[in-house]
């Protein structure tokens, strides 16, 4: 984890999206190569967190969907 980033679990997905957008703008406008490298590291952390959350949500939806189908089939 990048030392400039606090706990990302406190942020909502919308806030993560906003941070990614904002940092991407900074990346494109800064001429400093060192700053760009740090921005890339921070952006990757935010993107990874967002992707992880979305994958977990998708997995949970699939599990919930599977459980719903099990309830429809009554074998007695």
C-alpha positions as CSV (number, residue, x, y, z in Angstrom):
1,X,0.0,0.0,0.0
2,X,1.2,3.5,-0.9
3,X,2.2,5.5,2.3
4,X,0.2,8.5,1.1
5,X,-3.1,6.5,1.1
6,X,-5.2,6.0,4.2
7,X,-7.6,3.1,4.7
8,X,-9.7,2.8,1.5
9,X,-12.5,0.9,3.1
10,X,-13.8,4.2,4.5
11,X,-14.5,5.4,0.9
12,X,-17.6,4.6,-1.1
13,X,-17.3,3.4,-4.7
14,X,-18.4,6.8,-5.9
15,X,-15.7,8.5,-3.9
16,X,-13.1,6.1,-5.3
17,X,-14.3,6.9,-8.8
18,X,-14.0,10.6,-8.1
19,X,-10.5,10.2,-6.7
20,X,-9.4,8.2,-9.8
21,X,-10.8,10.9,-12.1
22,X,-9.2,13.7,-10.1
23,X,-5.8,12.0,-10.0
24,X,-6.0,11.2,-13.7
25,X,-6.4,14.9,-14.5
26,X,-3.4,15.8,-12.3
27,X,-1.4,13.1,-14.1
28,X,-2.1,14.5,-17.5
29,X,-1.3,18.1,-16.5
30,X,1.9,17.7,-14.5
31,X,5.2,17.8,-16.3
32,X,7.2,16.3,-13.3
33,X,8.1,12.7,-14.0
34,X,8.6,11.8,-10.3
35,X,5.1,13.1,-9.5
36,X,3.7,11.1,-12.4
37,X,5.3,7.9,-11.0
38,X,3.7,8.5,-7.6
39,X,0.4,9.3,-9.1
40,X,0.5,6.0,-11.1
41,X,1.1,4.1,-7.9
42,X,-1.8,5.8,-6.1
43,X,-4.1,5.4,-9.1
44,X,-3.3,1.7,-9.2
45,X,-4.2,1.3,-5.5
46,X,-7.6,3.0,-6.0
47,X,-8.3,1.0,-9.1
48,X,-7.4,-2.2,-7.4
49,X,-9.7,-1.4,-4.5
50,X,-12.5,-0.6,-6.8
51,X,-12.1,-3.7,-8.9
52,X,-11.9,-5.9,-5.8
53,X,-15.1,-4.4,-4.4
54,X,-16.9,-4.9,-7.7
55,X,-15.7,-8.5,-8.0
56,X,-16.9,-9.2,-4.4
57,X,-20.3,-7.7,-5.2
58,X,-20.6,-9.7,-8.4
59,X,-19.7,-12.9,-6.5
60,X,-22.2,-12.2,-3.8
61,X,-24.9,-11.6,-6.4
62,X,-24.1,-14.9,-8.1
63,X,-24.3,-16.7,-4.7
64,X,-27.6,-15.0,-3.9
65,X,-28.9,-16.0,-7.3
66,X,-27.9,-19.6,-6.8
67,X,-29.6,-19.7,-3.5
68,X,-32.8,-18.4,-5.0
69,X,-32.8,-21.1,-7.6
70,X,-32.3,-23.8,-4.9
71,X,-35.5,-22.6,-3.2
72,X,-37.5,-23.0,-6.4
73,X,-36.7,-26.6,-6.7
74,X,-38.5,-28.7,-4.2
75,X,-37.5,-32.3,-4.1
76,X,-39.6,-34.2,-1.5
